[in-house]
Amino acid sequence: MLRTRLYAAPEGRFLHDVILESCRRVPEKTAVVDTSCNRRFSYSEYGALVESLARGLVAHGLQAGEVVAIFLPNSWEFCVAYHATTLAGGFPTLLNPAYRERSSLSAGEFRHRIPDYGWTES
């Protein structure tokens, strides 16, 4: 997969590569804790989710360099979507539904605005 250039370290390592390396190095350790739903994921579980979603994004036609709008609250699903997008070569654009100061669009209203920005929904 072609990858975006979101570096985690000055030596040019990608953020998602550092995370996946941790998944291989310490698979049993806790990677993500989501207190909103009392879920915990080991690095092994988290890495599998990220890689699976990244493969799904590519299979559904995500091309390297395309922007992916992520409309999720702060959650484990957000983390997976973000890292899978970068692993698949996309650029995540973050749209937090809890943040209302600058945007008061609901999910349904946002869906109707997608064509206004030249984006497509899949």
C-alpha positions in Angstrom: 0.0 0.0 0.0 1.2 3.5 -0.7 1.3 5.4 2.5 0.8 9.0 3.5 3.7 11.0 5.0 2.5 11.4 8.6 5.8 10.9 10.4 6.1 9.7 14.0 9.8 10.3 14.3 12.5 12.5 12.6 14.1 9.5 11.0 11.1 9.2 8.7 9.1 6.4 10.2 5.4 6.6 9.6 3.0 6.9 12.6 1.0 3.8 11.5 4.2 1.8 11.0 5.3 2.6 14.6 1.9 1.5 15.9 1.9 -1.7 13.8 5.5 -2.4 15.0 4.2 -2.2 18.6 1.5 -4.6 17.7 4.1 -7.2 16.7 6.5 -6.4 19.5 4.1 -6.4 22.5 0.8 -7.9 21.2 -0.6 -8.7 24.6 -0.2 -5.2 26.0 -3.1 -2.7 26.1 -3.1 -0.4 23.1 -6.4 1.5 23.4 -8.9 2.0 26.3 -12.3 3.6 25.5 -13.9 4.5 28.8 -17.1 5.6 27.0 -18.0 2.0 26.4 -15.6 0.2 28.8 -13.6 -1.4 25.9 -10.0 -2.4 25.9 -8.0 -3.6 23.0 -4.6 -5.3 23.0 -2.0 -4.2 20.4 -2.7 -7.5 18.6 -6.5 -6.8 18.4 -5.9 -3.2 17.5 -3.5 -4.0 14.7 -5.8 -6.5 13.2 -8.7 -4.0 13.2 -6.5 -1.3 11.6 -5.1 -3.6 8.9 -8.6 -5.1 8.2 -10.2 -1.7 7.7 -7.2 -0.4 5.6 -7.7 -3.4 3.3 -11.4 -2.7 3.1 -10.8 1.0 2.2 -8.5 0.0 -0.6 -10.9 -2.8 -1.8 -13.6 -0.1 -2.0 -11.5 2.1 -4.2 -9.6 4.4 -1.9 -6.7 5.8 -4.0 -3.5 7.1 -2.5 -3.7 10.8 -1.6 -7.5 10.9 -1.4 -9.1 12.6 1.5 -11.3 10.5 3.9 -13.8 12.4 6.1 -14.0 10.7 9.5 -17.3 11.7 11.2 -16.9 9.9 14.6 -16.8 10.9 18.2 -13.7 10.4 20.2 -13.8 6.6 20.5 -11.9 3.4 19.6 -13.6 3.4 16.2 -12.2 6.8 15.5 -8.6 5.6 16.3 -9.0 2.6 14.0 -10.5 4.7 11.2 -7.7 7.3 11.5 -4.8 4.8 11.4 -6.4 2.6 8.8 -6.9 5.6 6.5 -3.2 6.6 6.7 -2.1 3.0 6.3 -4.3 2.8 3.1 -2.7 5.9 1.7 -5.5 8.4 2.4 -5.5 11.7 4.2 -8.0 11.8 7.2 -10.1 14.8 7.6 -11.5 14.9 11.1 -15.2 15.8 11.7 -16.1 15.4 15.3 -19.9 15.3 15.8 -19.5 16.5 19.4 -17.8 19.7 18.3 -20.6 22.2 17.6 -18.9 25.6 17.9 -17.9 25.9 14.2 -20.2 23.3 12.7 -23.7 22.5 13.7 -24.4 20.0 11.0 -26.0 16.7 12.0 -24.9 13.5 10.3 -27.9 13.7 7.9 -27.3 17.4 7.1 -23.6 16.7 6.5 -24.5 13.8 4.1 -26.5 16.3 2.0 -23.6 18.7 1.9 -21.0 16.2 0.7 -21.6 17.0 -3.0 -21.1 20.8 -2.2 -17.5 20.0 -1.4 -16.9 17.8 -4.4 -16.7 14.7 -2.2 -18.4 11.4 -2.8 -20.0 9.1 -0.3 -19.4 5.3 -0.5 
